[in-house]
Each structure stands twice: as structure tokens, then as C-alpha cells.
Amino acid sequence: MISIADLKQVYRDGATTHAALRGVSVEVAAGEFLALLGPSGCGKTTLLRCIAGLTEPESGTIAIDGETVYSAAEHINVPARMRDIGMVFQSYAIWPHMTVAQNAAFPLRYRRPELGAGQVRERTAEVLRLVHLDALANRPAPALSGGQQQRLALARALISDPKVLLLDEPLSNLDARLREEMRFELRALTKRLGVTTILVTHEQAEALSLADVVAVMDDGRFMQISSPRDLYDRPRTEFVAGFVGRANLVPAEVIATAAGGSAQWVSVSTPYGVVECYTERPRAAGERATLAVQPEALAIVPAGGDLHGAVTGTVEGAAFIGDATELVVRVGDTVLVAKVATTDAPAAGAAVAVRIRAQTCTLLS
């Protein structure tokens, strides 16, 4: 549906240059939801604007539904208004002098001038029902709450039935509870419509809960493109392991292929005992690597419990986050972050033993 090949973009300010995109390539299937995840300045918004036609890249190609909309080699650059794209900006860009219905209908009047007034009203009513704003059609747009404005911006992006929906940090202006509610609504709506969607976000939870595929970006490059679960459980680099979750990075040495003989599972020696872990490529005995251990992959045992395969440490801090508690545990000169059920959480200052659960972590590439 969307094909991006070797896209490059450089920003220039006098003698200073900044490479925002360094030859990125990605394929997005029809109806798929892709999240571009990364820190500020990594290039994700630049990529979104290139797809939308709001920024012209230096080189590469972009195709939507089999049609090339940008090609440096072929001198093709289809204007934004002709790319059949709906876009929701971070600010929502709601027109304050219009009602809810007028805001929603505006793109349709602009893009489809051949439609009669009755057809426009019918389509506007339909899309407002879709986002649960039909009862507020005649309300002045500034009178809407933040969540309602977000729904209105979404309605306006969808009213012309675009092939592609682009979302630039659409939930960042909402409070935490509303943001969580809108995630489920947005996911359900895009799947019900079957619209191909690309989301830009720096929020890990947003990307993992909304997307079918997540592309982690840094410094203008894709660091990993995976399903949300695979991205979290099996990061490939230290950057991805640190950005997605709060992985502990543990030095390891390969001992041997793990039980069963699979090349994807190996036994490694770590300062916290011998662990069986996942690896993307074959490993040789004696090879040194870094093990990514997510906080929930650490088992915390009371000091008087079973210490087999565990090392002792002290809880330096505990952060209550609802049904789970994050622990900061000092083991010798190292500090580890663990996540345990709140009902099982030891208090700060408690002596504990730490064990890495088998087959819950991965060796980084």
C-alpha cells in the first residue's frame, strides 16, 4: 500500500547541515497500522511530512497504492492535495470560527466541489456519528473538550475517505486517562474502517498498544521494525532495548547451545548466574555479548528463600505504579530495575536475591 525506498532528507542552515533521513525504506501493507517511534529529532515527523507531500525529500521514492507520488530520479512530486491522504496534526488545527459540522465538512467541500449540499450534510453526519460527535454538530468548535477536539480532527481527516491516515502525535495534548481511552477508540476505529495508518509518537505505550508494526527510529535511521511484542521481547540493539521498556543491559559470555540444540537458544554466563536466552543468529562458545533483561524478567526472592542460581542484593528504592511496583536493586556495584506484583514487593532496604528467568531475555545483535 505504501512503499518507501531509500528516502533521504537534509536540512541546511547556512554552512550547517543536518541529515534528518538517512536512506530509510519501509513497506506498509493495506489496512496496516505502523507506528514511527523514537526520540525528538530522530526524523519521524520529517518522514511523515514527506509521505504527506508537505516536505520534499532530497532523494528516494514514495509510492501510495501502487502510484509513485515522489521520485527524485523521475522528477515526480505529486502535490499534497492530490495524494488522497488524511492527516491529524499534534495541535488538531481546529478552526475556531466554525461549528463542529463545518469543521468536519470543510475538506469535503474543498476536495469534492461536485457534491451537492445534501450529500455533504449526509457524509458529515455519518463521519460525526463514527467519532461520537453527532450530538454536538452545531456546537462552536472552541467549546469542545480536548478529547472531543481530537475526535473532530480525526473526523475531518476521514471525511473524504482517504487511502492513508497520517497521525502526528495526536494524543500528546490529552491528559493521561483520556489518552489511554483514546488509544482504544483510535485502534478500533482504524481497524473498523480498514484504513492504512501511520502514527508518529515518542510514547512507547502508545506505539505498542496501537500499532500492528512499530519502526524504532534514531538519527534518521530505522533501528528495528517489528511487531510490538517482538520489539519488546527481542530488541536487537542497546538503543532499542533502552528506548522500548527499561531493559537492564547485562554483560554475558556464550557457554553453549541451549537444551534442544536450537541455534536460537543459547546458554550464557552472566554476573547473575547461567541463563538460557534467545539469539537472532548462531553464537560461538566464548563469544561475548550484551543481554537485554526487561524488569519483569528478573525474579526477586526474599533473602531467606531459594537462592539457587540467584545472587544477593539490597532494594534501594521502590516505586508504586498500581498493580505493579518497580524496584531498584543494588547487586554489588550494579543497579538493576525489576518489576514485581505490588502484593509481592519488598520494602526499600530489604535484602533480596535476584535471578534472571530462563528464556525471557535476548542477546543483542
C-alpha positions as YAML, in Angstrom:
chain: A
units: angstrom
residues:
- id: 1
  name: MET
  ca: [0.00, 0.00, 0.00]
- id: 2
  name: ILE
  ca: [2.78, 2.44, 0.99]
- id: 3
  name: SER
  ca: [6.27, 1.81, -0.30]
- id: 4
  name: ILE
  ca: [9.20, 4.00, 0.76]
- id: 5
  name: ALA
  ca: [12.64, 3.33, -0.68]
- id: 6
  name: ASP
  ca: [15.98, 4.92, 0.25]
- id: 7
  name: LEU
  ca: [14.43, 8.22, 1.34]
- id: 8
  name: LYS
  ca: [16.91, 10.93, 2.30]
- id: 9
  name: GLN
  ca: [16.38, 14.44, 3.61]
- id: 10
  name: VAL
  ca: [18.95, 17.03, 4.68]
- id: 11
  name: TYR
  ca: [18.18, 20.34, 6.36]
- id: 12
  name: ARG
  ca: [20.60, 23.21, 5.77]
- id: 13
  name: ASP
  ca: [21.16, 26.33, 7.82]
- id: 14
  name: GLY
  ca: [23.96, 28.29, 6.23]
- id: 15
  name: ALA
  ca: [27.07, 26.13, 6.41]
- id: 16
  name: THR
  ca: [25.43, 23.72, 8.86]
- id: 17
  name: THR
  ca: [23.67, 20.59, 7.61]
- id: 18
  name: HIS
  ca: [21.56, 18.03, 9.45]
- id: 19
  name: ALA
  ca: [20.62, 14.68, 7.93]
- id: 20
  name: ALA
  ca: [17.03, 14.07, 9.08]
- id: 21
  name: LEU
  ca: [16.55, 10.92, 6.98]
- id: 22
  name: ARG
  ca: [19.49, 8.69, 6.04]
- id: 23
  name: GLY
  ca: [18.13, 6.37, 3.36]
- id: 24
  name: VAL
  ca: [15.09, 4.87, 5.11]
- id: 25
  name: SER
  ca: [12.98, 2.17, 3.48]
- id: 26
  name: VAL
  ca: [9.75, 0.56, 4.67]
- id: 27
  name: GLU
  ca: [6.66, -1.19, 3.30]
- id: 28
  name: VAL
  ca: [3.22, -0.71, 4.88]
- id: 29
  name: ALA
  ca: [0.53, -3.19, 3.85]
- id: 30
  name: ALA
  ca: [-3.04, -2.13, 3.07]
- id: 31
  name: GLY
  ca: [-5.01, -1.70, 6.30]
- id: 32
  name: GLU
  ca: [-1.88, -1.95, 8.45]
- id: 33
  name: PHE
  ca: [-1.16, 0.37, 11.37]
- id: 34
  name: LEU
  ca: [2.50, 1.43, 11.53]
- id: 35
  name: ALA
  ca: [3.92, 3.44, 14.42]
- id: 36
  name: LEU
  ca: [7.10, 5.51, 13.98]
- id: 37
  name: LEU
  ca: [8.63, 5.55, 17.45]
- id: 38
  name: GLY
  ca: [11.67, 7.48, 18.56]
- id: 39
  name: PRO
  ca: [13.07, 10.44, 20.50]
- id: 40
  name: SER
  ca: [12.64, 14.06, 19.43]
- id: 41
  name: GLY
  ca: [14.74, 14.91, 16.39]
- id: 42
  name: CYS
  ca: [15.09, 11.32, 15.15]
- id: 43
  name: GLY
  ca: [13.37, 12.03, 11.81]
- id: 44
  name: LYS
  ca: [9.92, 10.50, 12.35]
- id: 45
  name: THR
  ca: [7.90, 13.70, 11.73]
- id: 46
  name: THR
  ca: [10.07, 14.54, 8.71]
- id: 47
  name: LEU
  ca: [9.24, 11.11, 7.28]
- id: 48
  name: LEU
  ca: [5.52, 11.65, 7.91]
- id: 49
  name: ARG
  ca: [5.62, 15.07, 6.22]
- id: 50
  name: CYS
  ca: [7.43, 13.57, 3.22]
- id: 51
  name: ILE
  ca: [4.68, 10.96, 2.84]
- id: 52
  name: ALA
  ca: [2.04, 13.69, 3.11]
- id: 53
  name: GLY
  ca: [3.76, 15.86, 0.50]
- id: 54
  name: LEU
  ca: [4.39, 18.70, 2.95]
- id: 55
  name: THR
  ca: [8.18, 18.26, 2.77]
- id: 56
  name: GLU
  ca: [10.10, 17.38, -0.38]
- id: 57
  name: PRO
  ca: [12.90, 14.86, 0.26]
- id: 58
  name: GLU
  ca: [16.37, 15.06, -1.24]
- id: 59
  name: SER
  ca: [16.14, 11.64, -2.87]
- id: 60
  name: GLY
  ca: [14.37, 8.29, -2.86]
- id: 61
  name: THR
  ca: [10.86, 7.19, -3.80]
- id: 62
  name: ILE
  ca: [7.41, 7.11, -2.21]
- id: 63
  name: ALA
  ca: [4.50, 5.14, -3.68]
- id: 64
  name: ILE
  ca: [0.92, 5.00, -2.40]
- id: 65
  name: ASP
  ca: [-1.39, 2.24, -3.61]
- id: 66
  name: GLY
  ca: [0.94, 1.48, -6.50]
- id: 67
  name: GLU
  ca: [1.20, 5.10, -7.67]
- id: 68
  name: THR
  ca: [4.53, 6.91, -7.36]
- id: 69
  name: VAL
  ca: [3.90, 10.20, -5.59]
- id: 70
  name: TYR
  ca: [7.56, 11.13, -5.20]
- id: 71
  name: SER
  ca: [10.65, 10.11, -7.12]
- id: 72
  name: ALA
  ca: [13.81, 12.16, -7.28]
- id: 73
  name: ALA
  ca: [15.13, 10.14, -10.22]
- id: 74
  name: GLU
  ca: [11.91, 10.55, -12.25]
- id: 75
  name: HIS
  ca: [11.26, 14.15, -11.12]
- id: 76
  name: ILE
  ca: [7.85, 13.25, -9.69]
- id: 77
  name: ASN
  ca: [6.39, 15.16, -6.75]
- id: 78
  name: VAL
  ca: [2.59, 14.88, -6.54]
- id: 79
  name: PRO
  ca: [1.14, 17.84, -4.54]
- id: 80
  name: ALA
  ca: [-0.17, 17.10, -1.05]
- id: 81
  name: ARG
  ca: [-3.78, 17.86, -2.02]
- id: 82
  name: MET
  ca: [-3.67, 15.12, -4.68]
- id: 83
  name: ARG
  ca: [-2.21, 12.31, -2.54]
- id: 84
  name: ASP
  ca: [-5.54, 11.09, -1.08]
- id: 85
  name: ILE
  ca: [-4.26, 11.39, 2.47]
- id: 86
  name: GLY
  ca: [-5.98, 12.42, 5.70]
- id: 87
  name: MET
  ca: [-3.79, 13.94, 8.40]
- id: 88
  name: VAL
  ca: [-4.26, 14.74, 12.08]
- id: 89
  name: PHE
  ca: [-1.75, 17.24, 13.45]
- id: 90
  name: GLN
  ca: [-0.49, 17.47, 17.02]
- id: 91
  name: SER
  ca: [-2.31, 20.79, 17.50]
- id: 92
  name: TYR
  ca: [-5.55, 19.44, 15.85]
- id: 93
  name: ALA
  ca: [-5.78, 22.75, 13.87]
- id: 94
  name: ILE
  ca: [-9.48, 23.21, 14.65]
- id: 95
  name: TRP
  ca: [-10.95, 26.37, 13.07]
- id: 96
  name: PRO
  ca: [-12.42, 28.37, 15.97]
- id: 97
  name: HIS
  ca: [-14.88, 30.38, 13.85]
- id: 98
  name: MET
  ca: [-16.67, 27.24, 12.63]
- id: 99
  name: THR
  ca: [-19.08, 24.79, 14.22]
- id: 100
  name: VAL
  ca: [-18.22, 21.12, 14.67]
- id: 101
  name: ALA
  ca: [-20.09, 20.18, 11.49]
- id: 102
  name: GLN
  ca: [-18.48, 22.97, 9.47]
- id: 103
  name: ASN
  ca: [-15.01, 21.92, 10.62]
- id: 104
  name: ALA
  ca: [-15.65, 18.31, 9.68]
- id: 105
  name: ALA
  ca: [-17.17, 19.19, 6.29]
- id: 106
  name: PHE
  ca: [-14.53, 21.66, 5.13]
- id: 107
  name: PRO
  ca: [-12.14, 19.18, 3.46]
- id: 108
  name: LEU
  ca: [-15.06, 17.60, 1.61]
- id: 109
  name: ARG
  ca: [-16.20, 20.94, 0.24]
- id: 110
  name: TYR
  ca: [-12.64, 21.68, -0.84]
- id: 111
  name: ARG
  ca: [-11.77, 18.30, -2.36]
- id: 112
  name: ARG
  ca: [-15.17, 17.31, -3.75]
- id: 113
  name: PRO
  ca: [-16.79, 20.53, -5.04]
- id: 114
  name: GLU
  ca: [-19.08, 18.50, -7.29]
- id: 115
  name: LEU
  ca: [-21.02, 17.17, -4.30]
- id: 116
  name: GLY
  ca: [-24.34, 18.82, -3.53]
- id: 117
  name: ALA
  ca: [-25.17, 20.36, -0.17]
- id: 118
  name: GLY
  ca: [-27.35, 17.40, 0.77]
- id: 119
  name: GLN
  ca: [-24.58, 14.90, 0.04]
- id: 120
  name: VAL
  ca: [-22.11, 16.92, 2.12]
- id: 121
  name: ARG
  ca: [-24.54, 17.05, 5.05]
- id: 122
  name: GLU
  ca: [-25.13, 13.29, 4.82]
- id: 123
  name: ARG
  ca: [-21.42, 12.43, 4.76]
- id: 124
  name: THR
  ca: [-20.69, 14.91, 7.57]
- id: 125
  name: ALA
  ca: [-23.40, 13.38, 9.76]
- id: 126
  name: GLU
  ca: [-22.03, 9.91, 9.01]
- id: 127
  name: VAL
  ca: [-18.45, 10.73, 9.99]
- id: 128
  name: LEU
  ca: [-19.52, 12.62, 13.13]
- id: 129
  name: ARG
  ca: [-21.52, 9.56, 14.21]
- id: 130
  name: LEU
  ca: [-18.41, 7.50, 13.64]
- id: 131
  name: VAL
  ca: [-16.45, 9.57, 16.19]
- id: 132
  name: HIS
  ca: [-19.42, 10.07, 18.55]
- id: 133
  name: LEU
  ca: [-19.80, 13.81, 17.90]
- id: 134
  name: ASP
  ca: [-23.14, 13.77, 16.05]
- id: 135
  name: ALA
  ca: [-24.98, 15.27, 19.04]
- id: 136
  name: LEU
  ca: [-22.54, 18.21, 19.03]
- id: 137
  name: ALA
  ca: [-22.70, 19.03, 15.30]
- id: 138
  name: ASN
  ca: [-23.90, 22.61, 15.82]
- id: 139
  name: ARG
  ca: [-21.68, 23.42, 18.80]
- id: 140
  name: PRO
  ca: [-18.91, 26.05, 18.28]
- id: 141
  name: ALA
  ca: [-15.64, 24.16, 17.88]
- id: 142
  name: PRO
  ca: [-13.81, 26.06, 20.69]
- id: 143
  name: ALA
  ca: [-16.43, 24.79, 23.16]
- id: 144
  name: LEU
  ca: [-15.23, 21.19, 22.76]
- id: 145
  name: SER
  ca: [-13.07, 19.42, 25.32]
- id: 146
  name: GLY
  ca: [-9.58, 18.20, 24.39]
- id: 147
  name: GLY
  ca: [-10.81, 14.68, 23.66]
- id: 148
  name: GLN
  ca: [-13.69, 16.00, 21.56]
- id: 149
  name: GLN
  ca: [-11.34, 18.22, 19.56]
- id: 150
  name: GLN
  ca: [-9.16, 15.19, 18.90]
- id: 151
  name: ARG
  ca: [-12.21, 13.31, 17.61]
- id: 152
  name: LEU
  ca: [-13.16, 16.26, 15.42]
- id: 153
  name: ALA
  ca: [-9.68, 16.42, 13.90]
- id: 154
  name: LEU
  ca: [-9.97, 12.69, 13.19]
- id: 155
  name: ALA
  ca: [-13.41, 13.15, 11.60]
- id: 156
  name: ARG
  ca: [-12.08, 15.90, 9.36]
- id: 157
  name: ALA
  ca: [-9.18, 13.66, 8.26]
- id: 158
  name: LEU
  ca: [-11.52, 10.76, 7.47]
- id: 159
  name: ILE
  ca: [-14.44, 12.58, 5.82]
- id: 160
  name: SER
  ca: [-13.06, 12.28, 2.28]
- id: 161
  name: ASP
  ca: [-12.40, 8.53, 2.77]
- id: 162
  name: PRO
  ca: [-8.61, 8.75, 2.25]
- id: 163
  name: LYS
  ca: [-6.43, 5.81, 1.34]
- id: 164
  name: VAL
  ca: [-3.95, 6.74, 4.06]
- id: 165
  name: LEU
  ca: [-4.35, 8.28, 7.53]
- id: 166
  name: LEU
  ca: [-1.32, 10.09, 9.00]
- id: 167
  name: LEU
  ca: [-1.26, 10.91, 12.71]
- id: 168
  name: ASP
  ca: [1.37, 13.27, 14.15]
- id: 169
  name: GLU
  ca: [1.43, 12.83, 17.96]
- id: 170
  name: PRO
  ca: [-2.40, 13.10, 18.03]
- id: 171
  name: LEU
  ca: [-2.80, 12.21, 21.71]
- id: 172
  name: SER
  ca: [0.03, 14.24, 23.22]
- id: 173
  name: ASN
  ca: [-2.22, 17.14, 24.31]
- id: 174
  name: LEU
  ca: [-4.60, 14.91, 26.29]
- id: 175
  name: ASP
  ca: [-4.36, 14.02, 29.96]
- id: 176
  name: ALA
  ca: [-3.16, 10.54, 30.90]
- id: 177
  name: ARG
  ca: [-6.57, 8.94, 31.45]
- id: 178
  name: LEU
  ca: [-8.12, 10.38, 28.30]
- id: 179
  name: ARG
  ca: [-5.04, 9.45, 26.30]
- id: 180
  name: GLU
  ca: [-5.48, 5.83, 27.37]
- id: 181
  name: GLU
  ca: [-9.18, 5.85, 26.45]
- id: 182
  name: MET
  ca: [-8.47, 7.39, 23.05]
- id: 183
  name: ARG
  ca: [-5.89, 4.73, 22.24]
- id: 184
  name: PHE
  ca: [-8.55, 2.04, 22.31]
- id: 185
  name: GLU
  ca: [-11.00, 4.19, 20.34]
- id: 186
  name: LEU
  ca: [-8.43, 5.07, 17.70]
- id: 187
  name: ARG
  ca: [-7.30, 1.47, 17.28]
- id: 188
  name: ALA
  ca: [-10.88, 0.21, 16.99]
- id: 189
  name: LEU
  ca: [-11.86, 2.94, 14.51]
- id: 190
  name: THR
  ca: [-8.92, 2.46, 12.13]
- id: 191
  name: LYS
  ca: [-9.45, -1.31, 12.12]
- id: 192
  name: ARG
  ca: [-13.17, -0.96, 11.51]
- id: 193
  name: LEU
  ca: [-12.53, 1.35, 8.55]
- id: 194
  name: GLY
  ca: [-9.57, -0.67, 7.27]
- id: 195
  name: VAL
  ca: [-7.60, 2.50, 6.59]
- id: 196
  name: THR
  ca: [-3.82, 2.26, 6.27]
- id: 197
  name: THR
  ca: [-2.45, 4.32, 9.15]
- id: 198
  name: ILE
  ca: [0.94, 5.75, 10.14]
- id: 199
  name: LEU
  ca: [1.40, 7.22, 13.60]
- id: 200
  name: VAL
  ca: [4.28, 9.37, 14.86]
- id: 201
  name: THR
  ca: [4.89, 9.12, 18.60]
- id: 202
  name: HIS
  ca: [7.64, 9.23, 21.22]
- id: 203
  name: GLU
  ca: [5.46, 7.32, 23.70]
- id: 204
  name: GLN
  ca: [6.34, 3.64, 23.95]
- id: 205
  name: ALA
  ca: [2.96, 2.60, 25.39]
- id: 206
  name: GLU
  ca: [1.13, 4.42, 22.60]
- id: 207
  name: ALA
  ca: [3.11, 2.70, 19.85]
- id: 208
  name: LEU
  ca: [2.89, -0.78, 21.39]
- id: 209
  name: SER
  ca: [-0.85, -0.61, 22.10]
- id: 210
  name: LEU
  ca: [-1.96, 0.93, 18.79]
- id: 211
  name: ALA
  ca: [0.25, -0.45, 16.05]
- id: 212
  name: ASP
  ca: [0.49, -3.71, 14.14]
- id: 213
  name: VAL
  ca: [4.13, -2.89, 13.35]
- id: 214
  name: VAL
  ca: [6.50, -0.50, 15.14]
- id: 215
  name: ALA
  ca: [9.51, 1.12, 13.47]
- id: 216
  name: VAL
  ca: [12.01, 2.48, 16.00]
- id: 217
  name: MET
  ca: [13.98, 5.44, 14.65]
- id: 218
  name: ASP
  ca: [17.15, 7.18, 15.78]
- id: 219
  name: ASP
  ca: [19.30, 9.73, 13.99]
- id: 220
  name: GLY
  ca: [17.39, 9.42, 10.73]
- id: 221
  name: ARG
  ca: [17.56, 5.63, 10.54]
- id: 222
  name: PHE
  ca: [15.35, 2.65, 11.32]
- id: 223
  name: MET
  ca: [16.92, 0.73, 14.19]
- id: 224
  name: GLN
  ca: [14.32, -2.08, 14.19]
- id: 225
  name: ILE
  ca: [10.98, -2.77, 12.53]
- id: 226
  name: SER
  ca: [8.98, -5.46, 14.34]
- id: 227
  name: SER
  ca: [5.66, -6.39, 15.83]
- id: 228
  name: PRO
  ca: [5.09, -4.70, 19.22]
- id: 229
  name: ARG
  ca: [5.60, -7.95, 21.13]
- id: 230
  name: ASP
  ca: [8.73, -8.91, 19.24]
- id: 231
  name: LEU
  ca: [10.14, -5.41, 19.66]
- id: 232
  name: TYR
  ca: [9.68, -5.53, 23.43]
- id: 233
  name: ASP
  ca: [10.75, -9.13, 23.99]
- id: 234
  name: ARG
  ca: [13.54, -9.30, 21.44]
- id: 235
  name: PRO
  ca: [15.26, -5.94, 20.89]
- id: 236
  name: ARG
  ca: [18.23, -6.09, 18.54]
- id: 237
  name: THR
  ca: [20.35, -3.17, 19.75]
- id: 238
  name: GLU
  ca: [21.15, -1.40, 23.00]
- id: 239
  name: PHE
  ca: [19.28, 1.68, 21.79]
- id: 240
  name: VAL
  ca: [16.07, -0.27, 21.14]
- id: 241
  name: ALA
  ca: [16.40, -2.18, 24.41]
- id: 242
  name: GLY
  ca: [16.78, 1.06, 26.34]
- id: 243
  name: PHE
  ca: [14.10, 3.02, 24.49]
- id: 244
  name: VAL
  ca: [11.40, 0.35, 24.42]
- id: 245
  name: GLY
  ca: [10.92, -0.63, 28.05]
- id: 246
  name: ARG
  ca: [13.61, -0.22, 30.69]
- id: 247
  name: ALA
  ca: [15.86, -3.14, 29.85]
- id: 248
  name: ASN
  ca: [18.82, -3.93, 32.07]
- id: 249
  name: LEU
  ca: [21.94, -4.41, 29.92]
- id: 250
  name: VAL
  ca: [23.94, -7.29, 31.34]
- id: 251
  name: PRO
  ca: [27.38, -8.50, 30.12]
- id: 252
  name: ALA
  ca: [27.28, -12.14, 29.03]
- id: 253
  name: GLU
  ca: [29.50, -14.86, 27.61]
- id: 254
  name: VAL
  ca: [28.14, -17.70, 25.49]
- id: 255
  name: ILE
  ca: [28.69, -21.12, 27.02]
- id: 256
  name: ALA
  ca: [26.90, -23.42, 24.58]
- id: 257
  name: THR
  ca: [23.76, -24.01, 22.58]
- id: 258
  name: ALA
  ca: [20.85, -24.46, 24.97]
- id: 259
  name: ALA
  ca: [18.92, -27.66, 25.55]
- id: 260
  name: GLY
  ca: [17.20, -28.92, 22.43]
- id: 261
  name: GLY
  ca: [20.01, -27.86, 20.11]
- id: 262
  name: SER
  ca: [18.17, -24.88, 18.60]
- id: 263
  name: ALA
  ca: [20.50, -22.24, 17.19]
- id: 264
  name: GLN
  ca: [18.11, -19.59, 18.52]
- id: 265
  name: TRP
  ca: [18.60, -20.51, 22.17]
- id: 266
  name: VAL
  ca: [21.94, -20.43, 23.94]
- id: 267
  name: SER
  ca: [23.23, -20.65, 27.48]
- id: 268
  name: VAL
  ca: [25.23, -17.67, 28.67]
- id: 269
  name: SER
  ca: [27.20, -16.89, 31.79]
- id: 270
  name: THR
  ca: [26.35, -13.59, 33.49]
- id: 271
  name: PRO
  ca: [27.22, -11.96, 36.82]
- id: 272
  name: TYR
  ca: [23.78, -13.21, 37.93]
- id: 273
  name: GLY
  ca: [24.20, -16.84, 37.01]
- id: 274
  name: VAL
  ca: [23.83, -19.01, 33.91]
- id: 275
  name: VAL
  ca: [20.81, -18.13, 31.77]
- id: 276
  name: GLU
  ca: [19.14, -19.60, 28.68]
- id: 277
  name: CYS
  ca: [18.27, -16.79, 26.28]
- id: 278
  name: TYR
  ca: [17.18, -16.03, 22.73]
- id: 279
  name: THR
  ca: [19.60, -15.05, 19.97]
- id: 280
  name: GLU
  ca: [18.80, -14.00, 16.39]
- id: 281
  name: ARG
  ca: [21.96, -15.53, 14.96]
- id: 282
  name: PRO
  ca: [24.17, -18.52, 15.78]
- id: 283
  name: ARG
  ca: [26.72, -17.89, 18.54]
- id: 284
  name: ALA
  ca: [30.08, -19.48, 19.24]
- id: 285
  name: ALA
  ca: [31.15, -20.64, 22.67]
- id: 286
  name: GLY
  ca: [33.24, -17.95, 24.34]
- id: 287
  name: GLU
  ca: [31.61, -15.11, 22.38]
- id: 288
  name: ARG
  ca: [30.94, -12.01, 24.48]
- id: 289
  name: ALA
  ca: [27.68, -10.12, 24.10]
- id: 290
  name: THR
  ca: [25.16, -7.97, 25.93]
- id: 291
  name: LEU
  ca: [21.99, -9.48, 27.38]
- id: 292
  name: ALA
  ca: [18.82, -7.33, 27.42]
- id: 293
  name: VAL
  ca: [16.77, -8.16, 30.51]
- id: 294
  name: GLN
  ca: [13.41, -6.42, 30.89]
- id: 295
  name: PRO
  ca: [12.42, -5.56, 34.51]
- id: 296
  name: GLU
  ca: [9.73, -8.27, 34.66]
- id: 297
  name: ALA
  ca: [12.31, -10.90, 33.59]
- id: 298
  name: LEU
  ca: [14.03, -10.55, 36.97]
- id: 299
  name: ALA
  ca: [12.74, -12.80, 39.73]
- id: 300
  name: ILE
  ca: [13.05, -11.26, 43.20]
- id: 301
  name: VAL
  ca: [13.35, -13.77, 46.03]
- id: 302
  name: PRO
  ca: [13.32, -12.92, 49.76]
- id: 303
  name: ALA
  ca: [16.76, -13.38, 51.28]
- id: 304
  name: GLY
  ca: [15.60, -16.44, 53.19]
- id: 305
  name: GLY
  ca: [14.12, -18.13, 50.11]
- id: 306
  name: ASP
  ca: [15.53, -20.43, 47.43]
- id: 307
  name: LEU
  ca: [18.88, -18.90, 46.40]
- id: 308
  name: HIS
  ca: [19.68, -21.49, 43.71]
- id: 309
  name: GLY
  ca: [21.01, -19.64, 40.67]
- id: 310
  name: ALA
  ca: [20.48, -16.26, 42.34]
- id: 311
  name: VAL
  ca: [22.71, -13.50, 43.70]
- id: 312
  name: THR
  ca: [22.02, -11.38, 46.75]
- id: 313
  name: GLY
  ca: [21.30, -7.67, 46.73]
- id: 314
  name: THR
  ca: [19.51, -4.84, 48.51]
- id: 315
  name: VAL
  ca: [16.38, -2.93, 47.49]
- id: 316
  name: GLU
  ca: [17.44, 0.72, 47.24]
- id: 317
  name: GLY
  ca: [14.09, 2.09, 46.11]
- id: 318
  name: ALA
  ca: [10.52, 1.09, 45.28]
- id: 319
  name: ALA
  ca: [8.06, 2.95, 43.02]
- id: 320
  name: PHE
  ca: [4.39, 2.03, 43.31]
- id: 321
  name: ILE
  ca: [2.68, 2.07, 39.87]
- id: 322
  name: GLY
  ca: [-0.63, 0.39, 40.68]
- id: 323
  name: ASP
  ca: [-0.80, -3.38, 40.38]
- id: 324
  name: ALA
  ca: [2.99, -3.48, 39.92]
- id: 325
  name: THR
  ca: [5.95, -1.99, 41.76]
- id: 326
  name: GLU
  ca: [9.29, -1.08, 40.20]
- id: 327
  name: LEU
  ca: [12.28, -1.91, 42.35]
- id: 328
  name: VAL
  ca: [15.80, -0.56, 42.18]
- id: 329
  name: VAL
  ca: [18.06, -3.34, 43.41]
- id: 330
  name: ARG
  ca: [21.77, -2.98, 44.07]
- id: 331
  name: VAL
  ca: [23.85, -6.10, 43.45]
- id: 332
  name: GLY
  ca: [27.48, -5.34, 44.22]
- id: 333
  name: ASP
  ca: [28.47, -2.37, 42.07]
- id: 334
  name: THR
  ca: [25.50, -2.79, 39.71]
- id: 335
  name: VAL
  ca: [21.98, -1.38, 39.91]
- id: 336
  name: LEU
  ca: [19.12, -3.37, 38.35]
- id: 337
  name: VAL
  ca: [15.49, -2.38, 37.73]
- id: 338
  name: ALA
  ca: [12.92, -5.08, 38.45]
- id: 339
  name: LYS
  ca: [9.12, -5.12, 38.22]
- id: 340
  name: VAL
  ca: [7.07, -7.28, 40.56]
- id: 341
  name: ALA
  ca: [3.44, -7.59, 41.63]
- id: 342
  name: THR
  ca: [2.71, -4.97, 44.27]
- id: 343
  name: THR
  ca: [1.44, -7.65, 46.64]
- id: 344
  name: ASP
  ca: [4.89, -9.33, 46.50]
- id: 345
  name: ALA
  ca: [7.03, -6.17, 46.59]
- id: 346
  name: PRO
  ca: [9.68, -6.00, 49.33]
- id: 347
  name: ALA
  ca: [10.23, -2.70, 51.11]
- id: 348
  name: ALA
  ca: [13.15, -0.37, 50.46]
- id: 349
  name: GLY
  ca: [16.20, -1.58, 52.38]
- id: 350
  name: ALA
  ca: [15.16, -5.25, 52.26]
- id: 351
  name: ALA
  ca: [17.76, -7.91, 51.49]
- id: 352
  name: VAL
  ca: [16.75, -9.98, 48.46]
- id: 353
  name: ALA
  ca: [18.10, -12.41, 45.92]
- id: 354
  name: VAL
  ca: [17.92, -11.77, 42.18]
- id: 355
  name: ARG
  ca: [17.56, -14.39, 39.45]
- id: 356
  name: ILE
  ca: [17.12, -13.91, 35.69]
- id: 357
  name: ARG
  ca: [14.21, -16.01, 34.47]
- id: 358
  name: ALA
  ca: [15.18, -18.52, 31.78]
- id: 359
  name: GLN
  ca: [14.15, -17.79, 28.18]
- id: 360
  name: THR
  ca: [12.74, -14.33, 28.94]
- id: 361
  name: CYS
  ca: [15.57, -12.22, 27.53]
- id: 362
  name: THR
  ca: [17.64, -11.86, 24.40]
- id: 363
  name: LEU
  ca: [21.22, -11.36, 23.30]
- id: 364
  name: LEU
  ca: [21.65, -8.11, 21.41]
- id: 365
  name: SER
  ca: [22.99, -8.16, 17.89]
...
